[in-house]
Amino acid sequence: MYLLRLALASLANRRFTAFLTAFAIALSVCLLLAVERVRTEARASFASTISGTDLIVGARSGSVNLLLYSVFRIGNATNNIRWDSFEHFANSKQVKWAIPISLGDSHRSYRVMGTNESYFEHYQYGRQQHLELADGRPFATDPFEVVLGAEVADALHYKLGDKLVLAHGVATVSLVKHDDKPFTVVGILKRTGTPVDRTLHISLGGMEAIHIDWHNGVPAQGAGRISADQARNMDLTPTAITAFMLGLNSKIATFAVQRDINEFRGEPMLAILPGVALQELWSLMGTAEKALFVISLFVVLTGLIGMLTAILTSLNERRREMAILRSVGARPWHIASLLVLEAFALALGGSVCGLALLYIGIASAQGYVQANYGLYLPLSLPSTYEWTLLAGILGAAVLMGTVPAWRAYRQSLADGLSIRL
């Protein structure tokens, strides 16, 4: 215990240098733990982009491709699904609810999704959170109504009652627009931090209406064109959709329903489990995740090397101090233990300060990060893995402390008292 008090007193005597060394370690520890916390929660948040959905169904392709275009609005479907195929499974006794999805149009580089009222009622994200409107209402009977995601409304400065024109296709610049059938903004969703924020939502009838006078991918000309008022009075039941999501009455039936869909003879379709597909997609991104973690480890190593440099630099200045300790009865291992304890104290102080900085940062940015990135960072105690990282840092500090300790151990009393010219 007296060696620890002596080590703390020695650090207090060199308080400015000790503070800078501990602060450097604190910053590196904070960065490492922050990266680990963000990595863990990002993975959980990524997996929670869609929740409460048992199956996602689309045209037969790859599971990742289906997940990307149906949930993340990235890429395009290989084919569409007939409306009667959707109704066949939506009306199954094992299905609790079904959400149809129709894609293919855009507005100023943001995707447009056609769906129905089930989307606002049953779609969930995060920790079983339902979609909520920040302003307005969902689309109703008029097919030319649109509900905007939060990012779309903010970036394009739309408000309730504004008119907008959709474009055909999903290119950044579209040469073909549905300017004869403008939509009215009737609702704006609360921010979710998911692809929902970057989506314009219209009804399936609206999606059908803007293409009702199109033939073979080309709009009609002259007298063949159908106005918005004429479209309102027509049957706007879709003939095909892009994909659909299913919620089942029993989780036990998931694999049975998935098999029925995959073996459906009406047309080739693929049903995927969102959680499995999300894990498969996340594994493709694992390299960048690991690279970021390795970089953080090197930052911590840099902080510890800085501590080692500071202690080694101070050794020459403290030769007389150590010689005096030896002269009053201190053993060589006492001197060595003193330096190891100093290294441990610096690392411990830096780790504690790093934890404090981490929680201050989380408390300050928690709301902003969740609102803008959909990433929930809890103010929870460090996990077992994080405690292991901290223990590893302290162990590395003690190991590095043995380097100056060994040099001090070898210094003799005569060397300490001698005067070098």
C-alpha positions as CSV (number, residue, x, y, z in Angstrom):
1,M,0.0,0.0,0.0
2,Y,2.8,2.4,0.8
3,L,4.2,1.8,-2.7
4,L,0.9,2.9,-4.2
5,R,0.8,6.0,-2.0
6,L,4.4,6.8,-3.1
7,A,3.5,6.2,-6.8
8,L,0.5,8.6,-6.5
9,A,2.6,11.2,-4.7
10,S,5.2,10.9,-7.5
11,L,2.6,11.5,-10.1
12,A,1.2,14.4,-8.2
13,N,4.6,15.9,-8.2
14,R,4.6,15.7,-12.0
15,R,0.9,16.5,-12.2
16,F,0.9,18.3,-15.5
17,T,2.7,15.6,-17.5
18,A,0.7,12.9,-15.7
19,F,-2.6,14.7,-16.6
20,L,-1.7,15.0,-20.3
21,T,-0.7,11.3,-20.4
22,A,-3.9,10.2,-18.6
23,F,-6.0,12.5,-20.8
24,A,-4.4,11.0,-24.0
25,I,-5.3,7.5,-22.7
26,A,-8.8,8.7,-21.8
27,L,-9.4,10.0,-25.3
28,S,-8.2,6.7,-26.9
29,V,-10.3,4.6,-24.4
30,C,-13.4,6.8,-25.1
31,L,-12.9,6.3,-28.8
32,L,-12.5,2.6,-28.5
33,L,-15.6,2.2,-26.3
34,A,-17.6,4.6,-28.5
35,V,-16.7,2.6,-31.6
36,E,-17.6,-0.7,-29.9
37,R,-20.9,0.8,-28.5
38,V,-21.8,2.3,-31.9
39,R,-20.8,-1.0,-33.7
40,T,-23.0,-3.1,-31.3
41,E,-26.0,-0.8,-31.4
42,A,-25.7,-0.2,-35.2
43,R,-25.9,-3.9,-35.7
44,A,-28.9,-4.1,-33.4
45,S,-30.4,-1.0,-35.2
46,F,-29.7,-2.5,-38.6
47,A,-31.4,-5.7,-37.6
48,S,-34.3,-3.6,-36.4
49,T,-34.9,-1.7,-39.6
50,I,-37.9,-3.9,-39.9
51,S,-39.4,-5.7,-37.0
52,G,-42.6,-7.6,-36.4
53,T,-42.7,-8.9,-40.0
54,D,-42.5,-12.6,-40.4
55,L,-41.9,-12.9,-44.1
56,I,-41.1,-10.7,-47.1
57,V,-42.2,-12.0,-50.5
58,G,-41.1,-11.0,-53.9
59,A,-40.3,-12.4,-57.3
60,R,-37.8,-15.2,-57.2
61,S,-34.2,-13.8,-57.0
62,G,-31.7,-13.6,-54.2
63,S,-32.7,-13.0,-50.5
64,V,-30.3,-10.0,-50.2
65,N,-31.6,-8.4,-53.4
66,L,-35.2,-8.8,-52.2
67,L,-34.4,-7.3,-48.8
68,L,-32.6,-4.4,-50.4
69,Y,-35.3,-3.2,-52.7
70,S,-38.3,-4.0,-50.5
71,V,-36.9,-2.6,-47.2
72,F,-33.9,-0.4,-48.0
73,R,-35.2,0.9,-51.4
74,I,-31.9,0.0,-53.1
75,G,-31.9,-1.7,-56.5
76,N,-34.8,-3.0,-58.4
77,A,-37.0,-6.1,-58.5
78,T,-36.3,-8.7,-61.2
79,N,-40.0,-9.0,-61.9
80,N,-43.4,-8.2,-60.4
81,I,-46.0,-10.3,-58.6
82,R,-49.6,-10.7,-59.9
83,W,-52.2,-9.1,-57.7
84,D,-54.2,-12.4,-57.5
85,S,-51.1,-14.2,-56.1
86,F,-50.9,-11.6,-53.3
87,E,-54.6,-12.0,-52.5
88,H,-54.2,-15.7,-52.4
89,F,-51.7,-15.6,-49.6
90,A,-53.1,-12.4,-47.9
91,N,-56.4,-14.3,-47.4
92,S,-54.8,-17.4,-46.0
93,K,-56.0,-18.5,-42.6
94,Q,-52.4,-18.4,-41.3
95,V,-51.9,-14.8,-42.3
96,K,-52.8,-12.1,-39.8
97,W,-52.0,-9.1,-42.0
98,A,-50.4,-8.3,-45.4
99,I,-48.7,-5.2,-46.7
100,P,-48.5,-4.8,-50.5
101,I,-45.6,-2.8,-51.9
102,S,-45.3,-1.3,-55.4
103,L,-42.1,0.4,-56.5
104,G,-40.7,1.9,-59.7
105,D,-41.2,5.7,-59.5
106,S,-39.3,8.5,-57.8
107,H,-39.4,12.2,-56.9
108,R,-36.1,14.1,-57.1
109,S,-34.0,11.0,-56.4
110,Y,-36.3,9.8,-53.5
111,R,-38.2,6.5,-54.0
112,V,-42.0,6.4,-54.2
113,M,-43.7,3.4,-52.7
114,G,-47.3,2.4,-53.3
115,T,-49.1,0.6,-50.5
116,N,-52.3,0.6,-48.5
117,E,-53.6,1.5,-45.1
118,S,-52.1,-1.7,-43.6
119,Y,-48.7,-0.2,-44.0
120,F,-49.4,2.5,-41.4
121,E,-51.2,0.1,-39.1
122,H,-48.8,-2.9,-39.1
123,Y,-45.3,-1.8,-40.3
124,Q,-42.9,-1.7,-37.4
125,Y,-39.2,-0.8,-37.0
126,G,-36.7,-0.6,-34.1
127,R,-38.0,-2.1,-30.9
128,Q,-41.5,-2.9,-32.2
129,Q,-42.2,0.8,-32.8
130,H,-45.1,1.7,-35.1
131,L,-45.0,4.5,-37.6
132,E,-46.4,7.8,-36.3
133,L,-47.4,11.0,-38.1
134,A,-45.7,14.2,-37.2
135,D,-48.3,16.2,-39.1
136,G,-51.4,15.5,-41.2
137,R,-53.0,12.1,-41.8
138,P,-52.5,9.0,-44.0
139,F,-53.8,9.0,-47.5
140,A,-57.5,8.2,-47.8
141,T,-59.9,7.8,-50.7
142,D,-58.3,10.2,-53.1
143,P,-55.6,8.4,-55.1
144,F,-53.6,11.6,-55.5
145,E,-52.5,12.0,-51.9
146,V,-49.0,11.4,-50.6
147,V,-47.4,10.9,-47.2
148,L,-43.8,12.0,-47.0
149,G,-41.0,10.5,-44.9
150,A,-39.3,13.0,-42.5
151,E,-36.1,13.4,-44.6
152,V,-38.0,14.0,-47.8
153,A,-40.1,16.7,-46.1
154,D,-37.1,18.4,-44.5
155,A,-34.7,18.2,-47.5
156,L,-37.3,19.4,-50.1
157,H,-39.1,21.8,-47.7
158,Y,-42.5,20.4,-48.2
159,K,-45.5,21.1,-46.0
160,L,-49.1,20.0,-45.9
161,G,-51.1,21.0,-48.9
162,D,-48.1,21.3,-51.3
163,K,-48.3,19.8,-54.7
164,L,-45.6,17.6,-56.2
165,V,-45.1,15.7,-59.4
166,L,-43.7,12.1,-59.5
167,A,-41.3,10.9,-62.1
168,H,-41.2,7.6,-63.9
169,G,-38.3,5.3,-63.0
170,V,-35.7,5.7,-60.2
171,A,-33.0,7.6,-62.0
172,T,-31.5,10.7,-60.5
173,V,-32.7,12.7,-63.5
174,S,-35.9,11.5,-65.1
175,L,-37.0,12.7,-68.5
176,V,-40.6,11.4,-68.1
177,K,-42.8,12.9,-65.4
178,H,-46.4,12.3,-64.4
179,D,-47.0,16.1,-64.5
180,D,-50.6,15.7,-65.6
181,K,-51.4,14.0,-62.3
182,P,-49.9,16.0,-59.4
183,F,-50.1,14.7,-55.8
184,T,-51.0,16.6,-52.6
185,V,-49.1,16.3,-49.4
186,V,-51.5,15.1,-46.7
187,G,-49.1,13.7,-44.1
188,I,-45.5,13.8,-42.9
189,L,-44.2,10.9,-40.8
190,K,-42.1,11.3,-37.7
191,R,-38.4,10.6,-38.2
192,T,-37.5,6.9,-37.7
193,G,-33.8,6.8,-38.9
194,T,-34.8,4.0,-41.4
195,P,-35.4,4.1,-45.2
196,V,-39.0,5.1,-44.4
197,D,-37.6,8.7,-43.9
198,R,-36.4,8.7,-47.5
199,T,-39.7,7.4,-49.1
200,L,-42.8,9.0,-50.5
201,H,-45.8,6.9,-49.7
202,I,-48.9,6.8,-52.0
203,S,-51.8,4.5,-52.3
204,L,-51.8,1.5,-54.7
205,G,-54.7,3.3,-56.5
206,G,-52.4,6.3,-56.9
207,M,-49.6,4.2,-58.4
208,E,-52.1,2.6,-60.8
209,A,-53.7,6.0,-61.7
210,I,-50.4,7.6,-62.9
211,H,-49.7,4.6,-65.2
212,I,-53.3,4.0,-66.3
213,D,-52.7,5.5,-69.7
214,W,-49.3,4.0,-70.2
215,H,-48.7,1.2,-72.7
216,N,-45.5,-0.8,-72.9
217,G,-43.7,1.6,-70.7
218,V,-44.7,4.7,-72.8
219,P,-47.2,7.3,-71.9
220,A,-50.2,7.8,-74.2
221,Q,-50.3,10.9,-76.4
222,G,-53.1,13.3,-77.4
223,A,-56.7,11.9,-77.0
224,G,-55.4,8.7,-75.5
225,R,-54.3,10.5,-72.3
226,I,-56.5,10.1,-69.2
227,S,-56.8,13.0,-66.9
228,A,-56.6,12.9,-63.1
229,D,-60.4,13.5,-62.8
230,Q,-61.1,10.7,-65.2
231,A,-58.7,8.3,-63.4
232,R,-60.5,9.0,-60.1
233,N,-63.7,7.4,-61.5
234,M,-62.0,4.3,-62.9
235,D,-61.2,1.0,-61.4
236,L,-57.7,1.4,-59.9
237,T,-57.2,-2.1,-58.6
238,P,-53.6,-3.0,-59.4
239,T,-52.8,-5.9,-61.7
240,A,-49.3,-6.4,-60.2
241,I,-47.2,-5.3,-57.3
242,T,-43.4,-5.5,-56.5
243,A,-43.5,-7.3,-53.2
244,F,-45.5,-7.8,-50.0
245,M,-44.9,-8.4,-46.3
246,L,-46.7,-10.9,-44.1
247,G,-47.5,-11.1,-40.4
248,L,-48.6,-14.5,-39.3
249,N,-51.0,-15.6,-36.6
250,S,-48.4,-18.1,-35.3
251,K,-44.6,-18.0,-35.4
252,I,-44.7,-21.8,-35.6
253,A,-46.3,-21.6,-39.1
254,T,-43.5,-19.3,-40.5
255,F,-41.5,-22.1,-42.2
256,A,-44.6,-23.8,-43.5
257,V,-45.9,-20.6,-45.1
258,Q,-42.5,-19.9,-46.5
259,R,-42.3,-23.3,-48.1
260,D,-45.8,-22.9,-49.6
261,I,-44.8,-19.6,-51.1
262,N,-41.5,-20.9,-52.5
263,E,-43.3,-23.9,-54.0
264,F,-46.3,-21.9,-55.3
265,R,-47.2,-23.0,-58.8
266,G,-49.0,-19.9,-59.9
267,E,-45.7,-18.0,-60.5
268,P,-42.1,-18.2,-59.2
269,M,-41.9,-16.3,-55.9
270,L,-39.4,-16.1,-53.0
271,A,-40.3,-15.7,-49.3
272,I,-37.5,-14.7,-46.9
273,L,-37.2,-14.3,-43.2
274,P,-36.2,-10.6,-42.6
275,G,-33.9,-11.4,-39.7
276,V,-31.9,-14.1,-41.6
277,A,-31.6,-11.9,-44.6
278,L,-30.4,-8.9,-42.5
279,Q,-27.7,-11.1,-40.9
280,E,-26.6,-12.2,-44.3
281,L,-26.4,-8.6,-45.5
282,W,-24.6,-7.5,-42.3
283,S,-22.0,-10.2,-42.9
284,L,-21.2,-8.6,-46.2
285,M,-20.4,-5.4,-44.4
286,G,-18.3,-7.0,-41.6
287,T,-14.9,-6.1,-43.1
288,A,-15.5,-2.3,-42.7
289,E,-16.8,-2.9,-39.2
290,K,-13.7,-4.9,-38.2
291,A,-11.4,-2.3,-39.8
292,L,-12.9,0.5,-37.7
293,F,-12.4,-1.6,-34.6
294,V,-8.8,-2.3,-35.4
295,I,-8.1,1.4,-36.0
296,S,-9.5,2.2,-32.6
297,L,-7.2,-0.4,-31.0
298,F,-4.2,1.2,-32.7
299,V,-5.4,4.6,-31.2
300,V,-5.4,3.0,-27.7
301,L,-1.9,1.5,-28.4
302,T,-0.7,5.0,-29.4
303,G,-1.9,6.4,-26.1
304,L,-0.2,3.7,-24.2
305,I,3.0,4.2,-26.1
306,G,2.8,7.9,-25.2
307,M,2.5,6.9,-21.5
308,L,5.6,4.6,-21.9
309,T,7.5,7.4,-23.6
310,A,6.6,9.9,-20.8
311,I,7.8,7.4,-18.1
312,L,11.0,6.6,-19.9
313,T,11.7,10.3,-20.5
314,S,11.3,11.0,-16.8
315,L,13.7,8.2,-15.7
316,N,16.8,10.2,-16.3
317,E,15.4,13.1,-14.3
318,R,14.5,10.8,-11.5
319,R,17.8,9.0,-11.2
320,R,18.7,10.9,-8.0
321,E,15.2,10.3,-6.5
322,M,15.5,6.6,-7.0
323,A,19.1,6.6,-5.6
324,I,17.8,8.3,-2.5
325,L,15.1,5.7,-2.1
326,R,17.7,3.0,-2.5
327,S,19.9,4.7,0.1
328,V,17.1,4.6,2.7
329,G,16.5,0.9,2.2
330,A,14.3,0.5,-0.9
331,R,15.1,-2.7,-2.7
332,P,15.5,-2.8,-6.5
333,W,12.1,-4.5,-6.9
334,H,10.5,-1.7,-4.9
335,I,11.7,0.8,-7.5
336,A,10.5,-1.5,-10.3
337,S,7.1,-1.9,-8.6
338,L,6.9,1.8,-8.2
339,L,7.1,2.4,-11.9
340,V,4.7,-0.4,-12.7
341,L,2.2,1.1,-10.3
342,E,2.6,4.5,-11.9
343,A,1.8,3.0,-15.3
344,F,-1.2,1.2,-13.8
345,A,-2.4,4.4,-12.1
346,L,-2.1,6.4,-15.3
347,A,-4.0,3.8,-17.3
348,L,-6.7,3.4,-14.6
349,G,-7.2,7.1,-14.4
350,G,-7.3,7.4,-18.2
351,S,-9.8,4.5,-18.4
352,V,-12.1,6.1,-15.8
353,C,-12.0,9.4,-17.5
354,G,-12.6,7.7,-20.8
355,L,-15.7,6.1,-19.5
356,A,-16.9,9.4,-18.1
357,L,-16.3,11.1,-21.5
358,L,-18.2,8.3,-23.2
359,Y,-21.3,8.7,-21.0
360,I,-21.2,12.4,-21.3
361,G,-21.1,12.1,-25.1
362,I,-23.9,9.6,-25.1
363,A,-26.1,11.7,-22.9
364,S,-25.4,14.8,-25.0
365,A,-25.9,13.2,-28.4
366,Q,-28.4,10.4,-27.7
367,G,-31.5,12.2,-28.9
368,Y,-29.9,13.7,-32.0
369,V,-28.3,10.4,-33.0
370,Q,-31.6,8.5,-32.6
371,A,-33.6,11.1,-34.5
372,N,-31.3,11.5,-37.4
373,Y,-29.7,8.1,-37.7
374,G,-32.1,5.8,-36.0
375,L,-29.3,4.6,-33.7
376,Y,-30.3,4.2,-30.1
377,L,-27.3,4.5,-27.7
378,P,-28.4,3.4,-24.2
379,L,-26.9,4.8,-21.0
380,S,-26.2,1.4,-19.7
381,L,-23.3,-0.1,-17.8
382,P,-20.4,-1.5,-19.8
383,S,-21.0,-4.9,-21.2
384,T,-18.9,-7.9,-20.4
385,Y,-17.0,-7.4,-23.6
386,E,-16.3,-3.8,-22.8
387,W,-15.1,-4.7,-19.3
388,T,-12.8,-7.2,-21.0
389,L,-11.4,-4.4,-23.3
390,L,-10.8,-2.2,-20.3
391,A,-9.0,-5.0,-18.4
392,G,-6.9,-5.6,-21.6
393,I,-5.9,-2.0,-21.6
394,L,-4.9,-2.1,-18.0
395,G,-3.0,-5.3,-18.6
396,A,-1.2,-3.7,-21.6
397,A,-0.3,-0.7,-19.5
398,V,1.2,-2.9,-16.7
399,L,3.1,-4.8,-19.4
400,M,4.5,-1.6,-20.9
401,G,5.3,-0.4,-17.4
402,T,7.8,-3.3,-17.0
403,V,10.1,-1.7,-19.6
404,P,11.0,1.4,-17.5
405,A,10.8,-0.8,-14.4
406,W,13.5,-3.1,-15.7
407,R,15.7,-0.1,-16.5
408,A,15.2,1.4,-13.0
409,Y,15.8,-2.1,-11.5
410,R,19.3,-2.2,-13.1
411,Q,20.3,1.2,-11.9
412,S,22.8,1.0,-9.1
413,L,23.0,3.3,-6.1
414,A,26.4,4.5,-7.2
415,D,25.0,5.3,-10.6
416,G,22.2,7.3,-9.1
417,L,24.5,9.3,-6.9
418,S,27.2,9.9,-9.5
419,I,27.4,13.2,-11.4
420,R,27.6,12.8,-15.2
421,L,29.4,15.6,-17.1
